[in-house]
C-alpha cells in the first residue's frame, strides 16, 4: 500500500512540474476581437520585428495600444507586397516567451 502512495505522489509531482515549466505559457483572450494589422515592424532591436496589430482601430503603426504578432505572416497570407491596413477578427493569446509581453500569438482569425 505504501508503494502505491509513493507512486501517486511521484506522479502528481511530475504533473505539477510539467504544468509550471511549459515552454509556451499563454493567457488566452476569450472570443474574437476586431483588429487592424498595420504593417511590419522594421525597427532593429532585440524585441522588434514581426507584424504590428492594433485593437483600437488605429491604422498607423505604433499608434494607440499596439502589439506585435509572433506568428509567421504567411499564416495569414501576408507577404512583402500586402497592402496595409489589413482588417480581421482574431482570437489570440499573450505570448510571454517574447521580451516584455507585448507579443501575441494569433490562435484563429477571420478576414
C-alpha positions as MATLAB code, in Angstrom:
seq = 'XXXXXXXXXXXXXXXXXXXXXXXXXXXXXXXXXXXXXXXXXXXXXXXXXXXXXXXXXXXXXXXXXXXXXXXXXXXXXXXXXXXXXXXXXXXXXXXXXXXXXXXXXXXXXXX';
ca = [
       0.000    0.000    0.000;
       2.855    2.382    0.833;
       4.389    1.652   -2.576;
       1.148    2.738   -4.296;
       1.047    6.014   -2.312;
       4.657    6.745   -3.299;
       3.833    6.197   -6.983;
       0.828    8.538   -6.756;
       2.891   11.231   -5.020;
       5.615   10.948   -7.673;
       3.063   11.081  -10.496;
       1.421   14.194   -9.025;
       4.839   15.796   -8.642;
       5.701   15.142  -12.277;
       2.365   16.568  -13.447;
       2.883   19.684  -11.295;
       6.412   20.108  -12.627;
       5.327   19.953  -16.285;
       2.416   22.327  -15.725;
       4.701   25.006  -14.259;
       7.592   24.661  -16.714;
       5.833   24.583  -20.060;
       7.743   26.112  -22.964;
       4.898   28.334  -24.057;
       2.845   29.922  -21.319;
      -0.105   31.873  -22.585;
      -3.115   33.708  -21.398;
      -5.860   33.185  -23.938;
      -8.125   36.154  -24.508;
     -11.663   34.842  -24.947;
     -13.604   35.331  -28.174;
     -12.815   37.010  -31.472;
     -11.723   40.661  -31.432;
     -11.787   43.152  -34.315;
      -8.207   44.082  -35.156;
      -6.120   46.017  -37.652;
      -2.754   44.724  -38.824;
      -0.921   47.946  -39.576;
       2.294   46.640  -41.144;
       5.729   45.257  -40.411;
       7.904   46.403  -37.528;
      11.164   47.248  -39.312;
      12.957   48.547  -36.211;
      16.228   46.821  -35.382;
      16.214   45.934  -31.706;
      16.101   42.782  -29.581;
      12.318   42.940  -29.085;
      11.366   44.239  -32.530;
      10.235   42.643  -35.752;
       7.042   40.981  -36.853;
       3.611   42.311  -37.701;
       2.016   45.100  -35.704;
      -1.621   44.765  -34.677;
      -3.990   47.210  -33.028;
      -7.303   46.543  -31.311;
      -8.373   50.220  -31.147;
      -8.939   50.672  -34.879;
      -5.752   52.734  -35.368;
      -4.341   52.232  -38.869;
      -0.883   53.771  -38.322;
       1.895   51.616  -36.890;
       2.775   52.377  -33.255;
      -0.419   54.432  -32.688;
      -2.510   53.656  -29.655;
      -2.134   50.342  -27.857;
      -0.398   48.134  -30.396;
       1.004   44.625  -30.044;
       3.443   42.560  -32.077;
       2.335   39.267  -33.606;
       4.739   36.386  -33.032;
       3.181   34.227  -35.796;
       4.739   33.926  -39.240;
       2.962   36.454  -41.533;
       2.494   33.733  -44.170;
      -0.051   32.089  -41.839;
      -2.393   34.977  -42.699;
      -1.448   35.206  -46.385;
       0.591   38.361  -45.756;
       3.630   38.959  -47.962;
       6.015   41.834  -48.696;
       3.527   43.120  -51.285;
       0.461   43.116  -48.996;
      -1.311   46.481  -48.797;
      -1.894   47.605  -45.208;
      -4.005   48.034  -43.156;
      -5.454   44.513  -43.047;
      -8.696   44.166  -41.104;
      -9.636   40.886  -39.451;
     -11.108   39.359  -36.345;
      -8.690   37.374  -34.200;
      -8.647   35.093  -31.206;
      -5.274   35.395  -29.519;
      -3.120   34.634  -26.501;
      -0.483   36.761  -24.798;
       2.917   35.320  -25.748;
       5.016   35.524  -22.588;
       8.003   33.826  -24.228;
       8.948   37.028  -26.056;
      10.591   40.060  -24.426;
       8.274   42.301  -22.429;
       4.938   40.609  -23.056;
       3.891   42.957  -25.859;
       3.738   39.952  -28.206;
       0.639   37.935  -29.001;
       0.101   34.641  -30.766;
      -2.891   34.539  -33.107;
      -4.785   31.305  -32.447;
      -7.564   31.807  -35.028;
      -8.510   34.541  -37.470;
     -11.346   35.568  -39.782;
     -10.833   38.011  -42.653;
];
